[in-house]
Amino acid sequence: MIFGHILFGTIAVIGVLMLEVGFYRDFARLNLTQKLGIFLTIFGLFATTALGIFLAGSFLAGMIVSVIGIFLLGMLVRPVFSSDKTK
């Protein structure tokens, strides 16, 4: 049971990181529903992971996961400045 939880949790983290990378430059062009879906998916996964780590008793590891999640969400929602101006 624990092995399955770790395995599928790791797959979910990889999927969320792929979402982050895949939509990094195009996030501003998405509609509100798409933005919220991606944002809440990333937030929910990192919040659940951090909560589980905190409840397991590892405060430092929980803080590291929390900081990584906040950093990735900040990178995703910040405006991306590039030399190409698309309409």
C-alpha positions in Angstrom: 0.0 0.0 0.0 2.7 2.4 0.9 4.8 1.5 -2.1 1.8 2.2 -4.4 1.3 5.5 -2.7 4.9 6.5 -3.2 4.9 5.3 -6.8 1.8 7.1 -7.9 2.7 10.2 -5.9 6.0 10.3 -7.8 4.2 9.9 -11.1 1.9 12.8 -10.1 4.8 15.0 -9.2 6.5 14.3 -12.6 3.2 15.1 -14.4 2.8 18.4 -12.5 6.4 19.4 -13.3 5.7 18.5 -17.0 2.6 20.8 -16.9 4.8 23.6 -15.4 7.4 23.2 -18.2 4.9 22.7 -20.9 2.8 25.8 -20.2 5.7 28.1 -18.9 5.6 30.5 -21.9 2.0 30.1 -23.0 0.3 30.4 -19.6 -0.7 34.1 -20.1 -2.5 33.1 -23.3 -4.8 30.6 -21.7 -8.3 31.4 -20.6 -9.3 31.7 -17.0 -10.6 28.1 -16.7 -7.4 26.6 -18.1 -5.2 28.8 -15.9 -7.2 27.9 -12.8 -7.1 24.2 -13.7 -3.3 24.1 -14.1 -2.7 26.4 -11.0 -5.0 24.3 -8.7 -3.5 21.1 -9.9 0.0 22.2 -9.1 -1.0 23.9 -5.9 -3.0 20.8 -4.7 -0.3 18.4 -5.4 2.4 20.4 -3.6 0.0 21.2 -0.7 -0.9 17.6 -0.2 2.7 16.5 -0.4 3.9 19.1 2.1 1.0 18.4 4.5 1.8 14.7 4.4 5.5 15.4 5.1 4.6 17.8 8.0 2.2 15.2 9.5 4.9 12.5 9.2 7.0 14.8 11.5 9.6 16.2 9.1 9.2 20.0 9.4 12.4 20.8 7.4 11.4 18.6 4.5 7.9 19.9 4.5 9.2 23.5 4.4 11.5 22.6 1.4 8.5 21.1 -0.5 6.4 24.1 0.3 9.1 26.5 -0.9 9.6 24.6 -4.1 5.8 24.6 -4.8 5.5 28.3 -4.1 8.5 29.0 -6.4 7.1 26.9 -9.2 3.7 28.6 -9.0 5.4 32.0 -9.0 7.4 31.1 -12.0 4.2 30.0 -13.8 2.1 33.0 -13.2 4.6 35.7 -13.5 4.7 37.6 -16.9 7.2 36.2 -19.3 9.1 38.8 -21.2 10.5 37.8 -24.5 11.8 39.5 -27.6 9.0 38.2 -29.8 5.7 40.2 -29.6 2.8 38.0 -30.6 -0.7 39.4 -30.9 
